[in-house]
Amino acid sequence: MNINFQYNGSIKDIMPTIKEYLESQEYDIIHYAPESGFILTDYKLFKLNTGKVFLALSININDLVVVVGMGKYEIVTSGIGNPDDILKMKTVDKLPYRLQKKIFLPIVDGLEKRGLKLIKTRR
């Protein structure tokens, strides 16, 4: 999952804006490197009706702001084996779209309100 934004100004201007947004959304920033334009967050828990979903963000700022989402979510597994293994965490590069709409796509609105412009990509 990734989204790209254009921005005006320099990397040093936009880094605090993005950091402030992430902190307002209660993301835990585990790496903040303004000299290289990089921010990494820890996994944030979202409790949805479908179960627990975790999302971490990697943000790289050069000529564009590139936001990459890394997700994990609970899946129910069934079959023969240990009954304690019925619920497992699955790490994925791309969450199902129904989950992306709820937790990843709202980032677009938050960053656009702070002056970034979404670059729409075609598939």
Protein Blocks (a to p, Z undefined) as FASTA:
>chain_A
ZZddddedjfklmmmmmmmmmmmnopacfbdcfknopacddddddddfkbccdddddddd
ffbccdddddddddddededdfklmpccdddfbdcfklmmmmmmmmmmmmmmnopacddd
dZZ
